[in-house]
Amino acid sequence: MSFSLPVLAPFFGNSSPSAADPNEPQSLPDFILPTADGGDMRLSERAASYSTIVLIFHRGYDCTGCRAQLAELQSGYNDLRIEGAEVLAIGLDDQLNTQRLAQQLNVRFPMLVDATGVVASSYGLRQALETDFTSAILILNGDLQLLATRLATSTDQTLPVEAIVDAIREANGTGNAGGTAS
């Protein structure tokens, strides 16, 4: 699956997780990360409660492109939840800045802290986020299998929630019902 939008680009390199058969879903690694509010979250435990997980890796507090993408996800959060999806934002920033960003954008989805970049590295994203892209969006099922093409956005581009909803619908076999719900 791929989106026909210019804002998207593939990003896994050779060191990232890969499936032996490109037609088979890729299983991605589980992780535990601190949350902006001081707790901890395990991806697999959160994923067990949802049909789909939208992971957004982003640079952090000082990144204007990241802010725009996170604001876009917040504005369409209800539409994503209607599709059975949960959004998890993973920032390459410290806990204080992650908490400030969550408060300033008034996000309702979990904001996670990957200050050392260990999770971004295990997903093959750290270098791309530090050099080429402001954010990277992955769509996973509850078994942590990648459902959509690995995508990234550059500084002046934002992936619309409608494209993410369409990707979720396509991955779940429900097709495109003409956009997002209100």
N, C-alpha and C positions, 0 to 999 in steps of 0.2 A: 504494500500500500504506500502511496505517496500523495502528498498534497500538491496541487498545481498552483502554489502561491510562490512568489519570488522571495519571500522572507525565510524560506526554509532551506536548510543544507544538511546533508548527512555528516556525522562527525565521529563515529568510532574508528579508532586506528587499529593496528594489528595487535596491540596489547590488551584490547578490550575483550569482554566476554563474547564468545561466538558459538553458534550452533554448527554441528557437523553438516547438517542439511539446511540450506537457506530457506526451505519451505517449512521447516519445523520452528515452532516458537523458541526464542532464546530465553533461557532462564537467567535472571539477573541476581546478583548477590543480595542477601539480606543484610541489614545493618541496624545498629542502635545508635541514635544521635540525641544530644541534648536538645530540648525545645527552648524557644525564646523565653518561655515563662519559668524555666528552671527544672522542668521534669526531664524524662527520657522517653523516647519512642522507638519501638522496634517496628520496622517496616512490615514484616510478615504478620504481626499481630494486628496492625491497623488495616492491612490489606484484606484480612480475613472477614472484615465487616462490610466490604464494598465489592461490587462487581469489577470496578476499574479504579486504578490509582493513576493520577496525573502527577508525575514528579517534575518539578521545575527546579533545575540547578541554576543559580544566579551568582553574580560576583559579590553583591552585597550593598550595603547602605549608600555608598557614594556613587553608585552606578545609576545614571538617569534612565538608561534603556531597561535596566532591571526593574526599576520602579514602575515604568510604563507597562511592562509585561505583567508584573504582579497586580497592578491596578486593573488591568484588563481581566485577569483571572478573578479578581474580587468582584468586578462588575457582573461577571457571568457565572459566579459561584452557584447561584440557585439553579441555573440551567444545567450545570455539570452535576449537581446533586440529583436532579430529576432523572438523569441518565444512570444513576447509581454510582457516580464517581466521587472520589475524594481527592482533593489537591493537597500535596505536601511540597512546601517550598524549602529548598536546601541552599543555604547561603554560605559562601566562602568568606565568612566574616565572624567576628566574635559575638558572644551572647548579648552584650550590651547594645551593640549596633543592630543586631537582629531584632531585639526587643523594641528598640526605637523605631525601626522600619515597620514592624508589625503594627505598632501603635499609630504611627503617622499615616499609614495607608488604611488603617482600620480593617485589617484582614481578619476573616473568620476561619480561615483554614490554618492548620499548623505550620509554623515557621521553625525550621530545624537549623542547627548550627554545625557546620563542617569547617571549623576554623583552620584545621590543619590540612584540609583538602583530601583526607584519606578516602572518604566515600567517593568523592568526585574522581579521584585517581582510579579507584577500583572499578568504576564505570567507564573509564577511558575518556573522561571529560575535562580533567583539570587543566591540561595544557591549552585546550581549545578555549576554555573559559578565561584563561589568563591572557590569551593572545588574540583570538579571532572573534569570539562570540560573547554576547552579554548574558545570554541564558540558553539553556538547553531543556527541551521538554520531552519526556518519555511517557508513553502510555502503557501501563502494565495491567494484567489481570490479577485476581486475588492470589494466584499461584506464583506471582512475580515473574511471569513470562511477558516479554515484550510483545505488544500487540500492534504497534505502529512503527513506521520508519523513524529512525532516530533523527531528531530535528533540532536545529538551533536558530537563534535569531541574532541579527547584528545590531549595532548600536541604535540605528535609526528605524528599526523595524520591530513590529509586534505581531505575534501570532494571534489572530482573532479567536475568541472563544468558540465562535461558530465552526471554525475549522477543526478545533479539538472535539467538539460535540459530534461533528460529522465523522471524524476518525473513530470515535468511540462507537458510534452506531454501526459503522462499517465493520469494525472488529467484532462487534457483538452480533452481526448479522441482522440488525434491525433496519438497515438502510437509512436514507436521508428522508425525513418526513417534512422537509421544507424549511429547515432552520431550527432555531432554539425555541423553547417554550418561554412564556412570559411569567 
